[in-house]
Amino acid sequence: MRRMNFVLAAAVMAGLWAAPAAVAEPPSAPPSAVHAPAAKPPFSYEDCLKAAKKHGESARYSRWHCDQLVKKGWVRLPKR
């Protein structure tokens, strides 16, 4: 039984080593180019608060969350 497992493992490894590297697909475009969003940042602060409320965040947490996104450049500063 052990000999059969060894033969099977050797056959699998020989098959993997024999596979030509030329069969590999050419590199595709970077993920950022493939998954480009329709709307681009910076988003408005009001939209951020609406989205946070829609996701069930409390008012205090949603303000903190949107402030963090302002620091990262994803959301425009609120008009005060």
mmJSON file of the N, C-alpha and C atoms, coordinates in Angstrom:
{"data_MODEL":{"atom_site":{
"group_PDB":["ATOM","ATOM","ATOM","ATOM","ATOM","ATOM","ATOM","ATOM","ATOM","ATOM","ATOM","ATOM","ATOM","ATOM","ATOM","ATOM","ATOM","ATOM","ATOM","ATOM","ATOM","ATOM","ATOM","ATOM","ATOM","ATOM","ATOM","ATOM","ATOM","ATOM","ATOM","ATOM","ATOM","ATOM","ATOM","ATOM","ATOM","ATOM","ATOM","ATOM","ATOM","ATOM","ATOM","ATOM","ATOM","ATOM","ATOM","ATOM","ATOM","ATOM","ATOM","ATOM","ATOM","ATOM","ATOM","ATOM","ATOM","ATOM","ATOM","ATOM","ATOM","ATOM","ATOM","ATOM","ATOM","ATOM","ATOM","ATOM","ATOM","ATOM","ATOM","ATOM","ATOM","ATOM","ATOM","ATOM","ATOM","ATOM","ATOM","ATOM","ATOM","ATOM","ATOM","ATOM","ATOM","ATOM","ATOM","ATOM","ATOM","ATOM","ATOM","ATOM","ATOM","ATOM","ATOM","ATOM","ATOM","ATOM","ATOM","ATOM","ATOM","ATOM","ATOM","ATOM","ATOM","ATOM","ATOM","ATOM","ATOM","ATOM","ATOM","ATOM","ATOM","ATOM","ATOM","ATOM","ATOM","ATOM","ATOM","ATOM","ATOM","ATOM","ATOM","ATOM","ATOM","ATOM","ATOM","ATOM","ATOM","ATOM","ATOM","ATOM","ATOM","ATOM","ATOM","ATOM","ATOM","ATOM","ATOM","ATOM","ATOM","ATOM","ATOM","ATOM","ATOM","ATOM","ATOM","ATOM","ATOM","ATOM","ATOM","ATOM","ATOM","ATOM","ATOM","ATOM","ATOM","ATOM","ATOM","ATOM","ATOM","ATOM","ATOM","ATOM","ATOM","ATOM","ATOM","ATOM","ATOM","ATOM","ATOM","ATOM","ATOM","ATOM","ATOM","ATOM","ATOM","ATOM","ATOM","ATOM","ATOM","ATOM","ATOM","ATOM","ATOM","ATOM","ATOM","ATOM","ATOM","ATOM","ATOM","ATOM","ATOM","ATOM","ATOM","ATOM","ATOM","ATOM","ATOM","ATOM","ATOM","ATOM","ATOM","ATOM","ATOM","ATOM","ATOM","ATOM","ATOM","ATOM","ATOM","ATOM","ATOM","ATOM","ATOM","ATOM","ATOM","ATOM","ATOM","ATOM","ATOM","ATOM","ATOM","ATOM","ATOM","ATOM","ATOM","ATOM","ATOM","ATOM","ATOM","ATOM","ATOM","ATOM","ATOM","ATOM","ATOM","ATOM","ATOM","ATOM"],
"id":[1,2,3,4,5,6,7,8,9,10,11,12,13,14,15,16,17,18,19,20,21,22,23,24,25,26,27,28,29,30,31,32,33,34,35,36,37,38,39,40,41,42,43,44,45,46,47,48,49,50,51,52,53,54,55,56,57,58,59,60,61,62,63,64,65,66,67,68,69,70,71,72,73,74,75,76,77,78,79,80,81,82,83,84,85,86,87,88,89,90,91,92,93,94,95,96,97,98,99,100,101,102,103,104,105,106,107,108,109,110,111,112,113,114,115,116,117,118,119,120,121,122,123,124,125,126,127,128,129,130,131,132,133,134,135,136,137,138,139,140,141,142,143,144,145,146,147,148,149,150,151,152,153,154,155,156,157,158,159,160,161,162,163,164,165,166,167,168,169,170,171,172,173,174,175,176,177,178,179,180,181,182,183,184,185,186,187,188,189,190,191,192,193,194,195,196,197,198,199,200,201,202,203,204,205,206,207,208,209,210,211,212,213,214,215,216,217,218,219,220,221,222,223,224,225,226,227,228,229,230,231,232,233,234,235,236,237,238,239,240],
"type_symbol":["N","C","C","N","C","C","N","C","C","N","C","C","N","C","C","N","C","C","N","C","C","N","C","C","N","C","C","N","C","C","N","C","C","N","C","C","N","C","C","N","C","C","N","C","C","N","C","C","N","C","C","N","C","C","N","C","C","N","C","C","N","C","C","N","C","C","N","C","C","N","C","C","N","C","C","N","C","C","N","C","C","N","C","C","N","C","C","N","C","C","N","C","C","N","C","C","N","C","C","N","C","C","N","C","C","N","C","C","N","C","C","N","C","C","N","C","C","N","C","C","N","C","C","N","C","C","N","C","C","N","C","C","N","C","C","N","C","C","N","C","C","N","C","C","N","C","C","N","C","C","N","C","C","N","C","C","N","C","C","N","C","C","N","C","C","N","C","C","N","C","C","N","C","C","N","C","C","N","C","C","N","C","C","N","C","C","N","C","C","N","C","C","N","C","C","N","C","C","N","C","C","N","C","C","N","C","C","N","C","C","N","C","C","N","C","C","N","C","C","N","C","C","N","C","C","N","C","C","N","C","C","N","C","C","N","C","C","N","C","C"],
"label_atom_id":["N","CA","C","N","CA","C","N","CA","C","N","CA","C","N","CA","C","N","CA","C","N","CA","C","N","CA","C","N","CA","C","N","CA","C","N","CA","C","N","CA","C","N","CA","C","N","CA","C","N","CA","C","N","CA","C","N","CA","C","N","CA","C","N","CA","C","N","CA","C","N","CA","C","N","CA","C","N","CA","C","N","CA","C","N","CA","C","N","CA","C","N","CA","C","N","CA","C","N","CA","C","N","CA","C","N","CA","C","N","CA","C","N","CA","C","N","CA","C","N","CA","C","N","CA","C","N","CA","C","N","CA","C","N","CA","C","N","CA","C","N","CA","C","N","CA","C","N","CA","C","N","CA","C","N","CA","C","N","CA","C","N","CA","C","N","CA","C","N","CA","C","N","CA","C","N","CA","C","N","CA","C","N","CA","C","N","CA","C","N","CA","C","N","CA","C","N","CA","C","N","CA","C","N","CA","C","N","CA","C","N","CA","C","N","CA","C","N","CA","C","N","CA","C","N","CA","C","N","CA","C","N","CA","C","N","CA","C","N","CA","C","N","CA","C","N","CA","C","N","CA","C","N","CA","C","N","CA","C","N","CA","C","N","CA","C","N","CA","C","N","CA","C","N","CA","C","N","CA","C"],
"label_alt_id":[null,null,null,null,null,null,null,null,null,null,null,null,null,null,null,null,null,null,null,null,null,null,null,null,null,null,null,null,null,null,null,null,null,null,null,null,null,null,null,null,null,null,null,null,null,null,null,null,null,null,null,null,null,null,null,null,null,null,null,null,null,null,null,null,null,null,null,null,null,null,null,null,null,null,null,null,null,null,null,null,null,null,null,null,null,null,null,null,null,null,null,null,null,null,null,null,null,null,null,null,null,null,null,null,null,null,null,null,null,null,null,null,null,null,null,null,null,null,null,null,null,null,null,null,null,null,null,null,null,null,null,null,null,null,null,null,null,null,null,null,null,null,null,null,null,null,null,null,null,null,null,null,null,null,null,null,null,null,null,null,null,null,null,null,null,null,null,null,null,null,null,null,null,null,null,null,null,null,null,null,null,null,null,null,null,null,null,null,null,null,null,null,null,null,null,null,null,null,null,null,null,null,null,null,null,null,null,null,null,null,null,null,null,null,null,null,null,null,null,null,null,null,null,null,null,null,null,null,null,null,null,null,null,null,null,null,null,null,null,null],
"label_comp_id":["MET","MET","MET","ARG","ARG","ARG","ARG","ARG","ARG","MET","MET","MET","ASN","ASN","ASN","PHE","PHE","PHE","VAL","VAL","VAL","LEU","LEU","LEU","ALA","ALA","ALA","ALA","ALA","ALA","ALA","ALA","ALA","VAL","VAL","VAL","MET","MET","MET","ALA","ALA","ALA","GLY","GLY","GLY","LEU","LEU","LEU","TRP","TRP","TRP","ALA","ALA","ALA","ALA","ALA","ALA","PRO","PRO","PRO","ALA","ALA","ALA","ALA","ALA","ALA","VAL","VAL","VAL","ALA","ALA","ALA","GLU","GLU","GLU","PRO","PRO","PRO","PRO","PRO","PRO","SER","SER","SER","ALA","ALA","ALA","PRO","PRO","PRO","PRO","PRO","PRO","SER","SER","SER","ALA","ALA","ALA","VAL","VAL","VAL","HIS","HIS","HIS","ALA","ALA","ALA","PRO","PRO","PRO","ALA","ALA","ALA","ALA","ALA","ALA","LYS","LYS","LYS","PRO","PRO","PRO","PRO","PRO","PRO","PHE","PHE","PHE","SER","SER","SER","TYR","TYR","TYR","GLU","GLU","GLU","ASP","ASP","ASP","CYS","CYS","CYS","LEU","LEU","LEU","LYS","LYS","LYS","ALA","ALA","ALA","ALA","ALA","ALA","LYS","LYS","LYS","LYS","LYS","LYS","HIS","HIS","HIS","GLY","GLY","GLY","GLU","GLU","GLU","SER","SER","SER","ALA","ALA","ALA","ARG","ARG","ARG","TYR","TYR","TYR","SER","SER","SER","ARG","ARG","ARG","TRP","TRP","TRP","HIS","HIS","HIS","CYS","CYS","CYS","ASP","ASP","ASP","GLN","GLN","GLN","LEU","LEU","LEU","VAL","VAL","VAL","LYS","LYS","LYS","LYS","LYS","LYS","GLY","GLY","GLY","TRP","TRP","TRP","VAL","VAL","VAL","ARG","ARG","ARG","LEU","LEU","LEU","PRO","PRO","PRO","LYS","LYS","LYS","ARG","ARG","ARG"],
"label_asym_id":["A","A","A","A","A","A","A","A","A","A","A","A","A","A","A","A","A","A","A","A","A","A","A","A","A","A","A","A","A","A","A","A","A","A","A","A","A","A","A","A","A","A","A","A","A","A","A","A","A","A","A","A","A","A","A","A","A","A","A","A","A","A","A","A","A","A","A","A","A","A","A","A","A","A","A","A","A","A","A","A","A","A","A","A","A","A","A","A","A","A","A","A","A","A","A","A","A","A","A","A","A","A","A","A","A","A","A","A","A","A","A","A","A","A","A","A","A","A","A","A","A","A","A","A","A","A","A","A","A","A","A","A","A","A","A","A","A","A","A","A","A","A","A","A","A","A","A","A","A","A","A","A","A","A","A","A","A","A","A","A","A","A","A","A","A","A","A","A","A","A","A","A","A","A","A","A","A","A","A","A","A","A","A","A","A","A","A","A","A","A","A","A","A","A","A","A","A","A","A","A","A","A","A","A","A","A","A","A","A","A","A","A","A","A","A","A","A","A","A","A","A","A","A","A","A","A","A","A","A","A","A","A","A","A","A","A","A","A","A","A"],
"label_entity_id":["1","1","1","1","1","1","1","1","1","1","1","1","1","1","1","1","1","1","1","1","1","1","1","1","1","1","1","1","1","1","1","1","1","1","1","1","1","1","1","1","1","1","1","1","1","1","1","1","1","1","1","1","1","1","1","1","1","1","1","1","1","1","1","1","1","1","1","1","1","1","1","1","1","1","1","1","1","1","1","1","1","1","1","1","1","1","1","1","1","1","1","1","1","1","1","1","1","1","1","1","1","1","1","1","1","1","1","1","1","1","1","1","1","1","1","1","1","1","1","1","1","1","1","1","1","1","1","1","1","1","1","1","1","1","1","1","1","1","1","1","1","1","1","1","1","1","1","1","1","1","1","1","1","1","1","1","1","1","1","1","1","1","1","1","1","1","1","1","1","1","1","1","1","1","1","1","1","1","1","1","1","1","1","1","1","1","1","1","1","1","1","1","1","1","1","1","1","1","1","1","1","1","1","1","1","1","1","1","1","1","1","1","1","1","1","1","1","1","1","1","1","1","1","1","1","1","1","1","1","1","1","1","1","1","1","1","1","1","1","1"],
"label_seq_id":[1,1,1,2,2,2,3,3,3,4,4,4,5,5,5,6,6,6,7,7,7,8,8,8,9,9,9,10,10,10,11,11,11,12,12,12,13,13,13,14,14,14,15,15,15,16,16,16,17,17,17,18,18,18,19,19,19,20,20,20,21,21,21,22,22,22,23,23,23,24,24,24,25,25,25,26,26,26,27,27,27,28,28,28,29,29,29,30,30,30,31,31,31,32,32,32,33,33,33,34,34,34,35,35,35,36,36,36,37,37,37,38,38,38,39,39,39,40,40,40,41,41,41,42,42,42,43,43,43,44,44,44,45,45,45,46,46,46,47,47,47,48,48,48,49,49,49,50,50,50,51,51,51,52,52,52,53,53,53,54,54,54,55,55,55,56,56,56,57,57,57,58,58,58,59,59,59,60,60,60,61,61,61,62,62,62,63,63,63,64,64,64,65,65,65,66,66,66,67,67,67,68,68,68,69,69,69,70,70,70,71,71,71,72,72,72,73,73,73,74,74,74,75,75,75,76,76,76,77,77,77,78,78,78,79,79,79,80,80,80],
"pdbx_PDB_ins_code":[null,null,null,null,null,null,null,null,null,null,null,null,null,null,null,null,null,null,null,null,null,null,null,null,null,null,null,null,null,null,null,null,null,null,null,null,null,null,null,null,null,null,null,null,null,null,null,null,null,null,null,null,null,null,null,null,null,null,null,null,null,null,null,null,null,null,null,null,null,null,null,null,null,null,null,null,null,null,null,null,null,null,null,null,null,null,null,null,null,null,null,null,null,null,null,null,null,null,null,null,null,null,null,null,null,null,null,null,null,null,null,null,null,null,null,null,null,null,null,null,null,null,null,null,null,null,null,null,null,null,null,null,null,null,null,null,null,null,null,null,null,null,null,null,null,null,null,null,null,null,null,null,null,null,null,null,null,null,null,null,null,null,null,null,null,null,null,null,null,null,null,null,null,null,null,null,null,null,null,null,null,null,null,null,null,null,null,null,null,null,null,null,null,null,null,null,null,null,null,null,null,null,null,null,null,null,null,null,null,null,null,null,null,null,null,null,null,null,null,null,null,null,null,null,null,null,null,null,null,null,null,null,null,null,null,null,null,null,null,null],
"Cartn_x":[0.819,0.0,0.868,1.944,2.822,3.497,3.822,4.489,3.543,2.25,1.276,1.133,1.124,1.049,2.282,3.44,4.67,4.655,4.185,4.114,3.128,2.0,1.005,1.56,2.224,2.808,3.891,4.702,5.743,5.133,4.052,3.398,2.821,2.224,1.662,2.77,3.847,4.957,5.595,5.735,6.304,5.404,4.111,3.176,3.274,3.438,3.563,4.862,5.93,7.222,7.253,6.507,6.526,5.662,4.765,3.891,4.741,4.6,5.419,5.006,5.979,5.707,5.084,5.21,4.66,3.139,2.525,1.075,0.451,1.231,0.706,0.156,-0.887,-1.522,-0.62,-0.692,0.087,-0.469,0.345,-0.151,-1.276,-2.291,-3.433,-3.219,-4.175,-4.095,-4.123,-3.535,-3.563,-5.003,-5.239,-6.611,-7.24,-6.439,-7.02,-7.63,-7.063,-7.601,-8.834,-8.896,-10.02,-11.247,-11.076,-12.19,-12.326,-12.281,-12.408,-13.857,-14.087,-15.459,-16.005,-17.333,-17.963,-17.817,-18.08,-17.935,-16.567,-15.862,-14.511,-14.495,-13.611,-13.507,-12.94,-13.098,-13.689,-15.207,-15.871,-17.314,-17.692,-18.952,-19.366,-19.548,-19.378,-19.5,-20.925,-21.903,-23.305,-23.609,-23.06,-23.258,-22.625,-21.491,-20.829,-21.711,-22.293,-23.163,-24.404,-24.974,-26.148,-25.802,-24.648,-24.236,-23.955,-23.369,-23.085,-24.382,-25.353,-26.642,-27.336,-27.2,-27.804,-27.202,-25.922,-25.246,-25.46,-26.243,-26.6,-25.625,-24.755,-23.813,-24.519,-24.096,-24.673,-24.203,-24.873,-24.529,-23.098,-22.706,-21.36,-20.298,-20.544,-19.581,-19.503,-20.644,-20.632,-19.858,-19.959,-19.157,-17.68,-17.317,-15.91,-15.422,-16.246,-15.877,-15.671,-16.583,-16.456,-15.265,-14.973,-13.781,-12.506,-12.48,-11.317,-11.18,-12.3,-12.261,-11.85,-12.163,-11.689,-10.167,-9.602,-8.144,-7.472,-8.139,-7.573,-7.789,-8.662,-8.905,-10.061,-10.841,-11.985,-13.232,-13.27,-14.457,-13.995,-14.786,-14.491,-14.857,-14.193,-14.515,-15.944,-16.643,-18.022,-18.015,-19.107,-19.252,-19.809,-18.991,-19.434,-19.471],
"Cartn_y":[-1.186,0.0,1.257,1.237,2.403,2.622,1.51,1.614,2.263,1.943,2.516,4.019,4.451,5.875,6.604,5.991,6.601,6.737,5.692,5.722,6.795,6.905,7.911,9.315,9.541,10.848,11.175,10.208,10.433,10.767,10.104,10.379,11.795,12.211,13.562,14.597,14.408,15.369,15.405,14.249,14.215,14.966,14.849,15.574,17.074,17.504,18.933,19.496,18.741,19.224,19.23,18.334,18.229,19.294,19.934,20.949,22.117,22.491,23.592,24.932,25.78,27.104,28.018,27.703,28.545,28.513,27.543,27.434,28.478,29.036,30.014,31.229,31.83,32.991,34.216,35.128,36.358,37.188,38.036,38.83,39.753,39.847,40.698,42.094,42.959,44.328,44.328,45.345,45.411,45.509,45.012,45.008,46.387,47.426,48.765,49.183,48.763,49.118,48.288,47.08,46.198,46.596,46.967,47.271,48.761,49.564,51.013,51.353,52.027,52.382,53.482,53.54,54.548,55.936,56.037,57.305,57.344,58.437,58.53,59.473,59.23,60.128,61.466,62.492,62.501,62.632,61.858,61.903,63.023,63.407,64.471,63.925,64.787,64.403,63.953,64.634,64.275,62.869,62.526,61.174,60.132,60.476,59.564,59.31,60.372,60.215,59.388,59.616,58.835,57.355,57.074,55.68,55.024,55.766,55.21,54.9,55.793,55.559,54.35,54.206,53.075,51.75,51.774,50.572,50.345,51.214,50.997,51.576,52.481,53.091,54.183,54.369,55.429,56.788,57.857,59.194,59.564,59.256,59.609,58.804,57.514,56.67,57.031,57.361,57.714,59.004,59.976,61.204,60.887,60.037,59.652,58.93,58.006,57.219,58.129,59.058,59.967,60.899,61.305,62.131,61.369,60.081,59.271,59.181,59.068,59.013,60.352,61.456,62.773,62.81,62.27,62.247,61.438,60.375,59.528,60.114,61.122,61.744,61.152,60.28,59.673,60.524,61.44,62.272,63.723,64.619,66.061,66.584,67.634,68.267,68.781,68.708,69.224,70.741,71.279,72.722,73.223,73.944,74.427,75.919],
"Cartn_z":[0.0,0.0,0.0,0.784,0.826,-0.512,-1.167,-2.463,-3.475,-3.411,-4.334,-4.097,-2.837,-2.531,-3.05,-2.906,-3.38,-4.895,-5.589,-7.055,-7.508,-6.84,-7.181,-6.972,-5.857,-5.583,-6.605,-6.979,-7.975,-9.331,-9.695,-10.975,-11.003,-9.899,-9.823,-9.935,-9.212,-9.261,-10.648,-11.299,-12.646,-13.616,-13.455,-14.313,-14.118,-12.866,-12.587,-13.144,-13.039,-13.546,-15.068,-15.693,-17.143,-17.816,-17.084,-17.672,-18.153,-19.405,-19.928,-19.333,-19.142,-18.575,-19.608,-20.89,-21.945,-21.981,-21.339,-21.335,-20.421,-19.532,-18.586,-19.331,-18.758,-19.371,-19.23,-20.173,-20.034,-18.879,-18.278,-17.147,-17.583,-16.747,-17.063,-16.498,-16.72,-16.229,-14.708,-14.074,-12.616,-12.102,-10.875,-10.346,-10.279,-10.059,-9.961,-11.287,-12.409,-13.709,-14.046,-13.53,-13.823,-13.022,-11.767,-10.875,-10.639,-11.675,-11.517,-11.192,-10.07,-9.707,-10.611,-10.754,-11.588,-10.961,-9.673,-8.963,-8.308,-8.461,-7.918,-6.727,-5.763,-4.622,-5.058,-4.3,-2.961,-2.997,-2.149,-2.008,-1.043,-1.055,-0.146,1.271,2.251,3.655,3.961,3.355,3.591,3.078,1.904,1.375,2.289,2.87,3.795,5.018,5.564,6.733,6.394,5.197,4.785,4.649,4.047,3.87,5.212,6.149,7.47,8.209,8.083,8.73,8.114,6.798,6.102,6.573,6.959,7.446,8.938,9.588,10.98,11.993,11.563,12.505,13.299,14.538,15.354,14.812,15.238,14.737,15.111,16.341,16.795,16.037,15.88,15.185,13.701,13.097,11.677,11.435,12.355,12.215,12.329,13.297,13.452,12.202,11.71,10.537,9.325,9.103,7.969,8.142,9.368,9.62,9.264,9.558,9.19,7.671,6.978,5.518,4.913,5.609,5.167,5.241,6.329,6.483,5.388,4.935,3.884,2.491,2.373,1.074,0.311,0.924,0.239,0.316,1.279,1.496,1.585,0.959,1.044,2.426,2.836,4.115,4.106,5.249,5.277,5.178,4.621,4.527,5.854,6.592,7.921,7.946],
"occupancy":[1.0,1.0,1.0,1.0,1.0,1.0,1.0,1.0,1.0,1.0,1.0,1.0,1.0,1.0,1.0,1.0,1.0,1.0,1.0,1.0,1.0,1.0,1.0,1.0,1.0,1.0,1.0,1.0,1.0,1.0,1.0,1.0,1.0,1.0,1.0,1.0,1.0,1.0,1.0,1.0,1.0,1.0,1.0,1.0,1.0,1.0,1.0,1.0,1.0,1.0,1.0,1.0,1.0,1.0,1.0,1.0,1.0,1.0,1.0,1.0,1.0,1.0,1.0,1.0,1.0,1.0,1.0,1.0,1.0,1.0,1.0,1.0,1.0,1.0,1.0,1.0,1.0,1.0,1.0,1.0,1.0,1.0,1.0,1.0,1.0,1.0,1.0,1.0,1.0,1.0,1.0,1.0,1.0,1.0,1.0,1.0,1.0,1.0,1.0,1.0,1.0,1.0,1.0,1.0,1.0,1.0,1.0,1.0,1.0,1.0,1.0,1.0,1.0,1.0,1.0,1.0,1.0,1.0,1.0,1.0,1.0,1.0,1.0,1.0,1.0,1.0,1.0,1.0,1.0,1.0,1.0,1.0,1.0,1.0,1.0,1.0,1.0,1.0,1.0,1.0,1.0,1.0,1.0,1.0,1.0,1.0,1.0,1.0,1.0,1.0,1.0,1.0,1.0,1.0,1.0,1.0,1.0,1.0,1.0,1.0,1.0,1.0,1.0,1.0,1.0,1.0,1.0,1.0,1.0,1.0,1.0,1.0,1.0,1.0,1.0,1.0,1.0,1.0,1.0,1.0,1.0,1.0,1.0,1.0,1.0,1.0,1.0,1.0,1.0,1.0,1.0,1.0,1.0,1.0,1.0,1.0,1.0,1.0,1.0,1.0,1.0,1.0,1.0,1.0,1.0,1.0,1.0,1.0,1.0,1.0,1.0,1.0,1.0,1.0,1.0,1.0,1.0,1.0,1.0,1.0,1.0,1.0,1.0,1.0,1.0,1.0,1.0,1.0,1.0,1.0,1.0,1.0,1.0,1.0,1.0,1.0,1.0,1.0,1.0,1.0],
"B_iso_or_equiv":[0.0,0.0,0.0,0.0,0.0,0.0,0.0,0.0,0.0,0.0,0.0,0.0,0.0,0.0,0.0,0.0,0.0,0.0,0.0,0.0,0.0,0.0,0.0,0.0,0.0,0.0,0.0,0.0,0.0,0.0,0.0,0.0,0.0,0.0,0.0,0.0,0.0,0.0,0.0,0.0,0.0,0.0,0.0,0.0,0.0,0.0,0.0,0.0,0.0,0.0,0.0,0.0,0.0,0.0,0.0,0.0,0.0,0.0,0.0,0.0,0.0,0.0,0.0,0.0,0.0,0.0,0.0,0.0,0.0,0.0,0.0,0.0,0.0,0.0,0.0,0.0,0.0,0.0,0.0,0.0,0.0,0.0,0.0,0.0,0.0,0.0,0.0,0.0,0.0,0.0,0.0,0.0,0.0,0.0,0.0,0.0,0.0,0.0,0.0,0.0,0.0,0.0,0.0,0.0,0.0,0.0,0.0,0.0,0.0,0.0,0.0,0.0,0.0,0.0,0.0,0.0,0.0,0.0,0.0,0.0,0.0,0.0,0.0,0.0,0.0,0.0,0.0,0.0,0.0,0.0,0.0,0.0,0.0,0.0,0.0,0.0,0.0,0.0,0.0,0.0,0.0,0.0,0.0,0.0,0.0,0.0,0.0,0.0,0.0,0.0,0.0,0.0,0.0,0.0,0.0,0.0,0.0,0.0,0.0,0.0,0.0,0.0,0.0,0.0,0.0,0.0,0.0,0.0,0.0,0.0,0.0,0.0,0.0,0.0,0.0,0.0,0.0,0.0,0.0,0.0,0.0,0.0,0.0,0.0,0.0,0.0,0.0,0.0,0.0,0.0,0.0,0.0,0.0,0.0,0.0,0.0,0.0,0.0,0.0,0.0,0.0,0.0,0.0,0.0,0.0,0.0,0.0,0.0,0.0,0.0,0.0,0.0,0.0,0.0,0.0,0.0,0.0,0.0,0.0,0.0,0.0,0.0,0.0,0.0,0.0,0.0,0.0,0.0,0.0,0.0,0.0,0.0,0.0,0.0,0.0,0.0,0.0,0.0,0.0,0.0],
"pdbx_formal_charge":[null,null,null,null,null,null,null,null,null,null,null,null,null,null,null,null,null,null,null,null,null,null,null,null,null,null,null,null,null,null,null,null,null,null,null,null,null,null,null,null,null,null,null,null,null,null,null,null,null,null,null,null,null,null,null,null,null,null,null,null,null,null,null,null,null,null,null,null,null,null,null,null,null,null,null,null,null,null,null,null,null,null,null,null,null,null,null,null,null,null,null,null,null,null,null,null,null,null,null,null,null,null,null,null,null,null,null,null,null,null,null,null,null,null,null,null,null,null,null,null,null,null,null,null,null,null,null,null,null,null,null,null,null,null,null,null,null,null,null,null,null,null,null,null,null,null,null,null,null,null,null,null,null,null,null,null,null,null,null,null,null,null,null,null,null,null,null,null,null,null,null,null,null,null,null,null,null,null,null,null,null,null,null,null,null,null,null,null,null,null,null,null,null,null,null,null,null,null,null,null,null,null,null,null,null,null,null,null,null,null,null,null,null,null,null,null,null,null,null,null,null,null,null,null,null,null,null,null,null,null,null,null,null,null,null,null,null,null,null,null],
"auth_seq_id":[1,1,1,2,2,2,3,3,3,4,4,4,5,5,5,6,6,6,7,7,7,8,8,8,9,9,9,10,10,10,11,11,11,12,12,12,13,13,13,14,14,14,15,15,15,16,16,16,17,17,17,18,18,18,19,19,19,20,20,20,21,21,21,22,22,22,23,23,23,24,24,24,25,25,25,26,26,26,27,27,27,28,28,28,29,29,29,30,30,30,31,31,31,32,32,32,33,33,33,34,34,34,35,35,35,36,36,36,37,37,37,38,38,38,39,39,39,40,40,40,41,41,41,42,42,42,43,43,43,44,44,44,45,45,45,46,46,46,47,47,47,48,48,48,49,49,49,50,50,50,51,51,51,52,52,52,53,53,53,54,54,54,55,55,55,56,56,56,57,57,57,58,58,58,59,59,59,60,60,60,61,61,61,62,62,62,63,63,63,64,64,64,65,65,65,66,66,66,67,67,67,68,68,68,69,69,69,70,70,70,71,71,71,72,72,72,73,73,73,74,74,74,75,75,75,76,76,76,77,77,77,78,78,78,79,79,79,80,80,80],
"auth_comp_id":["MET","MET","MET","ARG","ARG","ARG","ARG","ARG","ARG","MET","MET","MET","ASN","ASN","ASN","PHE","PHE","PHE","VAL","VAL","VAL","LEU","LEU","LEU","ALA","ALA","ALA","ALA","ALA","ALA","ALA","ALA","ALA","VAL","VAL","VAL","MET","MET","MET","ALA","ALA","ALA","GLY","GLY","GLY","LEU","LEU","LEU","TRP","TRP","TRP","ALA","ALA","ALA","ALA","ALA","ALA","PRO","PRO","PRO","ALA","ALA","ALA","ALA","ALA","ALA","VAL","VAL","VAL","ALA","ALA","ALA","GLU","GLU","GLU","PRO","PRO","PRO","PRO","PRO","PRO","SER","SER","SER","ALA","ALA","ALA","PRO","PRO","PRO","PRO","PRO","PRO","SER","SER","SER","ALA","ALA","ALA","VAL","VAL","VAL","HIS","HIS","HIS","ALA","ALA","ALA","PRO","PRO","PRO","ALA","ALA","ALA","ALA","ALA","ALA","LYS","LYS","LYS","PRO","PRO","PRO","PRO","PRO","PRO","PHE","PHE","PHE","SER","SER","SER","TYR","TYR","TYR","GLU","GLU","GLU","ASP","ASP","ASP","CYS","CYS","CYS","LEU","LEU","LEU","LYS","LYS","LYS","ALA","ALA","ALA","ALA","ALA","ALA","LYS","LYS","LYS","LYS","LYS","LYS","HIS","HIS","HIS","GLY","GLY","GLY","GLU","GLU","GLU","SER","SER","SER","ALA","ALA","ALA","ARG","ARG","ARG","TYR","TYR","TYR","SER","SER","SER","ARG","ARG","ARG","TRP","TRP","TRP","HIS","HIS","HIS","CYS","CYS","CYS","ASP","ASP","ASP","GLN","GLN","GLN","LEU","LEU","LEU","VAL","VAL","VAL","LYS","LYS","LYS","LYS","LYS","LYS","GLY","GLY","GLY","TRP","TRP","TRP","VAL","VAL","VAL","ARG","ARG","ARG","LEU","LEU","LEU","PRO","PRO","PRO","LYS","LYS","LYS","ARG","ARG","ARG"],
"auth_asym_id":["A","A","A","A","A","A","A","A","A","A","A","A","A","A","A","A","A","A","A","A","A","A","A","A","A","A","A","A","A","A","A","A","A","A","A","A","A","A","A","A","A","A","A","A","A","A","A","A","A","A","A","A","A","A","A","A","A","A","A","A","A","A","A","A","A","A","A","A","A","A","A","A","A","A","A","A","A","A","A","A","A","A","A","A","A","A","A","A","A","A","A","A","A","A","A","A","A","A","A","A","A","A","A","A","A","A","A","A","A","A","A","A","A","A","A","A","A","A","A","A","A","A","A","A","A","A","A","A","A","A","A","A","A","A","A","A","A","A","A","A","A","A","A","A","A","A","A","A","A","A","A","A","A","A","A","A","A","A","A","A","A","A","A","A","A","A","A","A","A","A","A","A","A","A","A","A","A","A","A","A","A","A","A","A","A","A","A","A","A","A","A","A","A","A","A","A","A","A","A","A","A","A","A","A","A","A","A","A","A","A","A","A","A","A","A","A","A","A","A","A","A","A","A","A","A","A","A","A","A","A","A","A","A","A","A","A","A","A","A","A"],
"auth_atom_id":["N","CA","C","N","CA","C","N","CA","C","N","CA","C","N","CA","C","N","CA","C","N","CA","C","N","CA","C","N","CA","C","N","CA","C","N","CA","C","N","CA","C","N","CA","C","N","CA","C","N","CA","C","N","CA","C","N","CA","C","N","CA","C","N","CA","C","N","CA","C","N","CA","C","N","CA","C","N","CA","C","N","CA","C","N","CA","C","N","CA","C","N","CA","C","N","CA","C","N","CA","C","N","CA","C","N","CA","C","N","CA","C","N","CA","C","N","CA","C","N","CA","C","N","CA","C","N","CA","C","N","CA","C","N","CA","C","N","CA","C","N","CA","C","N","CA","C","N","CA","C","N","CA","C","N","CA","C","N","CA","C","N","CA","C","N","CA","C","N","CA","C","N","CA","C","N","CA","C","N","CA","C","N","CA","C","N","CA","C","N","CA","C","N","CA","C","N","CA","C","N","CA","C","N","CA","C","N","CA","C","N","CA","C","N","CA","C","N","CA","C","N","CA","C","N","CA","C","N","CA","C","N","CA","C","N","CA","C","N","CA","C","N","CA","C","N","CA","C","N","CA","C","N","CA","C","N","CA","C","N","CA","C","N","CA","C","N","CA","C","N","CA","C","N","CA","C","N","CA","C"],
"pdbx_PDB_model_num":[1,1,1,1,1,1,1,1,1,1,1,1,1,1,1,1,1,1,1,1,1,1,1,1,1,1,1,1,1,1,1,1,1,1,1,1,1,1,1,1,1,1,1,1,1,1,1,1,1,1,1,1,1,1,1,1,1,1,1,1,1,1,1,1,1,1,1,1,1,1,1,1,1,1,1,1,1,1,1,1,1,1,1,1,1,1,1,1,1,1,1,1,1,1,1,1,1,1,1,1,1,1,1,1,1,1,1,1,1,1,1,1,1,1,1,1,1,1,1,1,1,1,1,1,1,1,1,1,1,1,1,1,1,1,1,1,1,1,1,1,1,1,1,1,1,1,1,1,1,1,1,1,1,1,1,1,1,1,1,1,1,1,1,1,1,1,1,1,1,1,1,1,1,1,1,1,1,1,1,1,1,1,1,1,1,1,1,1,1,1,1,1,1,1,1,1,1,1,1,1,1,1,1,1,1,1,1,1,1,1,1,1,1,1,1,1,1,1,1,1,1,1,1,1,1,1,1,1,1,1,1,1,1,1,1,1,1,1,1,1]
}}}
